């Protein structure tokens, strides 16, 4: 597990009007089934129990519900491919197999107010990610949340490492305990800043696999530094602030963590994931899968939400490991041979964006189907 600065998307494309997101998501599901039938792949072991497609947000947009339904329909059959955006990684995947990942990842890190105050200027990044969504990618977004204040800002721990516990003295437990404190107000300020970016996706009709506050149970990030209690309180605050205050209903809530006592709860999580950087990228991760599947089988989709390299999906599925999707981290494909990338992405066990190239754009400028957001 090695968080890094996220590279800004090199493309700044204008939003384009497309077809209905709901229709597109249904096309995704249909195409997925067709492709699976055309290229049969038979795993050897038992698949996970079916999962309901209902989202924790009862007001989720039609497009968001359709995306979740497509993921659920493929669960236990095929694994969706994903890559956090980096131009070199994307070029390796394209050059190796002339294919594209189904899911493209980004990060709101540079929109953190404590970074903006120090000169980070992510102009056009959100718009570029929206354009990728409208070009056919499913979008997942993380947030390496630079601490709201109290950054160490030393030679050893500069301000831009402020999402790490060792780079800030910000006390999330104390901040949440006093809702009248300056620190609590700064938490809300930061959430509202990211809500402004999420609203752009919502207004464009682009659903997001939303993966905030990841790896809290590792305690290397400040949002996990004070233990599971404050972390879960922060997750619930984030959920209510974005859903109830900002009326954002285009989010599929993805939790990345392994320890049971850190789990925020079934009522605020749609997909459960783990992050892995095994020494052997071909490791099927059977232990991690069994641990999570034993808790969430038939309850939640389980995904490989961050991975170092490109996972060997056929080997995983043959071992009874059925991640809903994987998302390779930035710069992690450089050690993966091109032939391996081509084999994995070209497998009938894997869903790529290219299999759906004849569909309309994923994004839409049509108004999303949800309650209007208050500005």
C-alpha positions as CSV (number, residue, x, y, z in Angstrom):
1,X,0.0,0.0,0.0
2,X,1.8,3.1,-1.2
3,X,-0.3,6.2,-1.7
4,X,1.3,8.7,-4.1
5,X,0.5,12.0,-5.7
6,X,-2.1,11.6,-8.3
7,X,-1.2,12.8,-11.8
8,X,-3.6,15.3,-13.3
9,X,-5.3,14.0,-16.4
10,X,-3.5,15.2,-19.5
11,X,-6.7,15.7,-21.4
12,X,-8.9,18.7,-20.9
13,X,-12.0,17.8,-23.0
14,X,-15.2,19.6,-23.2
15,X,-18.4,17.9,-22.0
16,X,-20.4,16.4,-24.8
17,X,-24.1,15.8,-24.9
18,X,-24.8,12.1,-24.8
19,X,-27.7,9.6,-24.5
20,X,-29.4,8.6,-21.3
21,X,-27.1,7.3,-18.6
22,X,-29.7,4.7,-17.6
23,X,-29.9,3.4,-21.2
24,X,-26.1,3.3,-21.4
25,X,-25.7,1.3,-18.1
26,X,-28.3,-1.2,-19.4
27,X,-26.3,-1.5,-22.6
28,X,-23.2,-2.1,-20.5
29,X,-25.0,-5.0,-18.8
30,X,-26.2,-6.5,-22.0
31,X,-22.9,-6.2,-23.7
32,X,-21.1,-7.7,-20.8
33,X,-23.4,-10.8,-21.0
34,X,-22.9,-11.1,-24.7
35,X,-19.1,-10.8,-24.5
36,X,-19.1,-13.4,-21.7
37,X,-21.1,-15.8,-23.9
38,X,-18.8,-15.3,-26.9
39,X,-15.6,-16.0,-25.0
40,X,-16.4,-18.7,-22.5
41,X,-14.3,-19.1,-19.4
42,X,-15.2,-21.7,-16.8
43,X,-13.8,-21.3,-13.3
44,X,-13.5,-24.3,-11.1
45,X,-14.7,-23.2,-7.7
46,X,-17.9,-21.9,-6.1
47,X,-19.0,-18.3,-6.9
48,X,-20.2,-15.8,-4.3
49,X,-23.9,-15.5,-3.4
50,X,-26.0,-13.0,-5.3
51,X,-26.1,-9.4,-4.0
52,X,-29.0,-7.0,-4.2
53,X,-28.5,-4.0,-6.4
54,X,-30.2,-1.6,-4.0
55,X,-28.0,1.3,-3.0
56,X,-27.8,2.8,0.5
57,X,-29.0,6.1,-0.9
58,X,-32.7,5.6,-1.6
59,X,-32.7,8.7,-3.8
60,X,-29.8,7.5,-6.1
61,X,-30.1,8.6,-9.7
62,X,-31.3,6.3,-12.3
63,X,-27.8,6.2,-13.9
64,X,-26.2,5.4,-10.5
65,X,-28.7,2.6,-9.9
66,X,-28.1,1.2,-13.4
67,X,-24.3,1.2,-12.9
68,X,-24.7,-0.7,-9.6
69,X,-27.1,-3.2,-11.3
70,X,-24.6,-3.8,-14.1
71,X,-21.8,-4.5,-11.5
72,X,-24.2,-6.8,-9.6
73,X,-25.2,-8.7,-12.7
74,X,-21.5,-9.5,-13.5
75,X,-20.6,-10.4,-9.9
76,X,-19.4,-14.0,-9.7
77,X,-19.1,-14.2,-13.5
78,X,-16.6,-11.5,-14.7
79,X,-14.3,-8.9,-13.1
80,X,-14.3,-5.3,-14.3
81,X,-10.9,-3.9,-15.1
82,X,-9.7,-0.6,-13.6
83,X,-6.8,1.8,-13.6
84,X,-6.1,4.9,-11.7
85,X,-5.3,7.5,-14.3
86,X,-1.7,7.9,-15.4
87,X,-0.8,8.6,-19.0
88,X,2.0,6.0,-19.0
89,X,-0.1,3.3,-17.5
90,X,-2.9,3.9,-20.0
91,X,-0.4,3.8,-22.8
92,X,1.0,0.5,-21.6
93,X,-2.4,-1.1,-21.4
94,X,-3.3,0.3,-24.9
95,X,0.0,-0.7,-26.5
96,X,-0.1,-4.2,-24.9
97,X,-3.5,-5.3,-25.8
98,X,-5.2,-2.4,-27.7
99,X,-7.7,-2.3,-24.9
100,X,-8.9,0.1,-22.3
101,X,-9.9,-0.5,-18.6
102,X,-13.6,-0.3,-17.9
103,X,-13.0,1.8,-14.8
104,X,-10.8,4.9,-14.6
105,X,-9.7,6.3,-11.3
106,X,-9.0,9.8,-10.1
107,X,-8.3,11.7,-6.8
108,X,-9.6,14.9,-5.4
109,X,-6.4,15.3,-3.3
110,X,-5.3,18.7,-4.8
111,X,-8.8,20.2,-4.1
112,X,-8.1,19.9,-0.3
113,X,-8.3,23.5,1.0
114,X,-5.0,23.2,2.9
115,X,-3.3,22.3,-0.4
116,X,-5.1,25.0,-2.4
117,X,-4.0,27.5,0.2
118,X,-0.4,26.6,-0.6
119,X,-0.7,26.9,-4.4
120,X,-2.1,23.7,-5.7
121,X,-4.2,24.6,-8.7
122,X,-6.0,21.6,-10.1
123,X,-7.7,23.7,-12.8
124,X,-9.7,21.5,-15.2
125,X,-9.0,18.2,-13.4
126,X,-12.6,17.5,-12.5
127,X,-13.8,18.5,-16.0
128,X,-11.2,16.2,-17.5
129,X,-12.5,13.3,-15.4
130,X,-16.1,14.1,-16.4
131,X,-15.0,14.0,-20.0
132,X,-13.5,10.6,-19.5
133,X,-16.8,9.4,-18.0
134,X,-18.6,10.8,-21.0
135,X,-16.2,9.0,-23.3
136,X,-17.2,5.6,-21.9
137,X,-15.2,5.0,-18.7
138,X,-16.8,4.2,-15.4
139,X,-15.3,6.7,-13.0
140,X,-14.0,6.0,-9.5
141,X,-12.8,8.8,-7.3
142,X,-10.7,8.8,-4.1
143,X,-9.6,11.6,-1.8
144,X,-6.2,11.8,-0.2
145,X,-7.6,14.4,2.2
146,X,-4.8,16.8,3.2
147,X,-5.5,17.5,6.9
148,X,-7.7,20.7,7.3
149,X,-5.0,22.3,9.5
150,X,-2.0,21.7,11.8
151,X,0.3,20.4,9.1
152,X,3.8,19.6,10.2
153,X,5.2,21.3,7.1
154,X,8.9,20.4,7.8
155,X,11.7,19.3,5.5
156,X,11.0,15.7,6.5
157,X,7.2,16.0,6.3
158,X,6.3,18.8,3.8
159,X,2.7,20.2,3.6
160,X,1.9,18.1,0.6
161,X,2.2,14.9,2.7
162,X,-0.5,16.2,4.9
163,X,-2.8,13.2,4.4
164,X,-0.3,11.1,6.4
165,X,-0.7,10.8,10.2
166,X,3.0,11.6,10.6
167,X,2.7,14.8,8.6
168,X,0.0,16.5,10.7
169,X,-1.0,16.9,14.4
170,X,-4.7,17.3,13.5
171,X,-6.8,15.4,16.0
172,X,-9.9,14.1,14.3
173,X,-11.3,12.7,17.6
174,X,-11.1,16.0,19.4
175,X,-12.5,17.9,16.3
176,X,-15.5,15.6,16.1
177,X,-16.1,15.7,19.9
178,X,-16.7,19.5,19.8
179,X,-19.0,20.6,17.1
180,X,-18.5,24.3,18.1
181,X,-14.7,24.0,17.5
182,X,-12.7,25.7,14.8
183,X,-11.4,22.2,13.8
184,X,-14.9,20.8,13.3
185,X,-15.8,23.8,11.2
186,X,-12.7,23.2,9.0
187,X,-13.8,19.5,8.5
188,X,-17.1,20.8,7.2
189,X,-15.3,23.4,5.0
190,X,-13.2,20.7,3.4
191,X,-16.1,18.4,2.8
192,X,-18.0,21.3,1.2
193,X,-15.0,22.0,-1.1
194,X,-15.1,18.4,-2.4
195,X,-18.9,18.5,-2.7
196,X,-18.4,21.4,-5.1
197,X,-16.4,19.1,-7.4
198,X,-18.8,16.1,-6.9
199,X,-21.7,18.4,-7.9
200,X,-20.1,18.9,-11.3
201,X,-20.2,15.1,-11.9
202,X,-23.8,15.1,-10.7
203,X,-24.8,18.0,-12.9
204,X,-23.2,16.1,-15.9
205,X,-25.1,13.0,-15.0
206,X,-21.9,11.0,-14.3
207,X,-22.2,8.4,-11.5
208,X,-19.1,7.8,-9.3
209,X,-17.7,4.8,-7.5
210,X,-16.9,7.1,-4.5
211,X,-14.0,5.8,-2.4
212,X,-13.2,8.3,0.4
213,X,-11.3,7.8,3.7
214,X,-9.6,4.7,2.4
215,X,-7.3,2.4,4.4
216,X,-8.3,4.0,7.7
217,X,-7.6,0.8,9.6
218,X,-3.9,1.0,8.6
219,X,-3.8,4.3,10.7
220,X,-1.1,5.8,8.4
221,X,-3.7,8.4,7.3
222,X,-4.9,11.0,9.8
223,X,-8.6,10.0,9.4
224,X,-7.7,6.6,11.0
225,X,-5.0,7.8,13.4
226,X,-7.4,7.9,16.5
227,X,-9.0,4.5,16.0
228,X,-12.2,3.1,14.6
229,X,-14.6,5.2,16.7
230,X,-13.6,8.6,15.3
231,X,-13.2,7.2,11.9
232,X,-16.7,5.8,11.7
233,X,-18.1,9.1,13.1
234,X,-16.2,10.9,10.3
235,X,-17.5,8.5,7.6
236,X,-21.1,9.0,8.8
237,X,-20.6,12.8,8.9
238,X,-19.3,12.7,5.4
239,X,-22.2,10.6,4.2
240,X,-24.8,12.8,5.7
241,X,-23.1,16.0,4.6
242,X,-22.9,14.9,1.0
243,X,-26.2,13.1,0.7
244,X,-28.5,15.2,3.0
245,X,-27.0,18.6,2.8
246,X,-25.6,18.7,-0.7
247,X,-28.2,16.3,-2.2
248,X,-25.5,14.3,-4.1
249,X,-27.2,11.2,-5.3
250,X,-24.8,10.0,-8.0
251,X,-22.4,8.3,-5.5
252,X,-21.9,4.6,-5.0
253,X,-20.2,4.4,-1.6
254,X,-17.0,2.3,-1.6
255,X,-15.3,1.4,1.7
256,X,-11.7,0.1,1.5
257,X,-10.6,-1.6,4.7
258,X,-10.1,-5.1,6.3
259,X,-10.7,-5.0,10.0
260,X,-14.3,-5.6,11.2
261,X,-14.4,-3.1,14.0
262,X,-13.6,-0.3,11.5
263,X,-16.6,-0.9,9.2
264,X,-18.9,2.1,9.0
265,X,-22.1,-0.1,8.6
266,X,-24.2,-1.7,5.9
267,X,-26.5,1.4,5.9
268,X,-23.7,3.6,4.6
269,X,-21.6,1.3,2.4
270,X,-22.5,-0.1,-1.0
271,X,-19.2,-1.9,-2.0
272,X,-16.5,-3.3,0.3
273,X,-13.0,-3.4,-0.9
274,X,-9.4,-4.2,0.0
275,X,-6.1,-2.7,-1.2
276,X,-3.2,-5.0,-1.9
277,X,0.4,-4.8,-3.1
278,X,1.6,-8.4,-3.0
279,X,5.2,-9.2,-3.7
280,X,3.9,-11.6,-6.4
281,X,1.4,-9.7,-8.5
282,X,0.0,-13.0,-9.6
283,X,-1.0,-13.9,-6.0
284,X,-4.7,-14.8,-6.1
285,X,-5.2,-13.1,-2.7
286,X,-7.2,-16.1,-1.4
287,X,-6.8,-15.2,2.2
288,X,-8.0,-11.6,1.8
289,X,-10.9,-12.7,-0.3
290,X,-12.0,-15.4,2.2
291,X,-11.8,-12.9,5.0
292,X,-14.0,-10.3,3.4
293,X,-16.4,-12.8,1.6
294,X,-17.0,-14.6,4.9
295,X,-18.4,-11.3,6.3
296,X,-20.2,-9.9,3.2
297,X,-21.2,-12.9,1.1
298,X,-24.7,-12.2,-0.3
299,X,-24.6,-8.7,1.4
300,X,-22.2,-6.5,-0.4
301,X,-20.1,-6.6,-3.5
302,X,-16.4,-7.1,-2.7
303,X,-13.8,-5.4,-4.9
304,X,-10.0,-5.1,-5.2
305,X,-10.2,-1.3,-4.8
306,X,-6.4,-0.7,-5.2
307,X,-3.7,-3.0,-6.5
308,X,0.0,-2.8,-7.2
309,X,0.3,-4.1,-10.8
310,X,-2.4,-6.0,-12.8
311,X,-4.0,-8.9,-11.0
312,X,-4.2,-12.3,-12.7
313,X,-8.0,-12.5,-12.8
314,X,-8.3,-16.0,-14.3
315,X,-6.0,-17.4,-11.7
316,X,-8.0,-15.7,-9.0
317,X,-11.3,-16.9,-10.3
318,X,-10.0,-20.4,-10.7
319,X,-9.1,-20.2,-7.0
320,X,-12.6,-19.1,-6.1
321,X,-11.7,-15.4,-5.8
322,X,-14.3,-13.2,-7.4
323,X,-13.5,-9.5,-7.0
324,X,-16.3,-7.3,-8.6
325,X,-13.6,-5.1,-10.0
326,X,-9.9,-4.2,-9.7
327,X,-8.3,-0.8,-9.8
328,X,-4.5,-0.8,-10.5
329,X,-2.7,2.1,-8.8
330,X,-0.8,4.8,-10.7
331,X,2.6,3.8,-12.1
332,X,2.1,0.2,-10.9
333,X,2.0,-1.4,-14.4
334,X,5.5,-0.4,-15.3
335,X,7.0,-3.7,-14.0
336,X,4.2,-5.8,-15.6
337,X,5.3,-7.4,-19.0
338,X,3.2,-6.3,-21.9
339,X,2.3,-9.9,-22.7
340,X,0.9,-10.3,-19.2
341,X,-1.2,-7.1,-19.5
342,X,-2.5,-8.3,-22.9
343,X,-3.4,-11.8,-21.5
344,X,-5.2,-10.4,-18.5
345,X,-7.1,-7.6,-20.3
346,X,-7.9,-10.0,-23.2
347,X,-9.3,-12.7,-20.9
348,X,-13.0,-13.5,-21.1
349,X,-13.0,-13.3,-17.3
350,X,-12.3,-9.5,-17.6
351,X,-14.6,-6.7,-18.6
352,X,-12.9,-3.8,-20.5
353,X,-14.3,-0.6,-21.8
354,X,-13.5,-1.6,-25.4
355,X,-16.0,-4.4,-25.4
356,X,-18.7,-1.7,-25.1
357,X,-17.2,0.7,-27.6
358,X,-20.3,0.9,-29.7
359,X,-22.4,2.3,-26.9
360,X,-23.2,6.1,-26.5
361,X,-21.2,8.2,-24.0
362,X,-21.5,7.2,-20.4
363,X,-21.9,10.8,-19.3
364,X,-24.9,12.9,-20.0
365,X,-25.8,16.6,-19.8
366,X,-29.4,15.6,-19.2
367,X,-30.6,16.4,-15.7
368,X,-30.1,13.5,-13.3
369,X,-33.1,11.7,-11.9
370,X,-33.0,12.8,-8.3
371,X,-34.3,15.4,-5.9
372,X,-32.9,18.9,-6.8
373,X,-29.9,20.0,-4.9
374,X,-29.9,23.1,-2.8
375,X,-27.2,25.5,-3.8
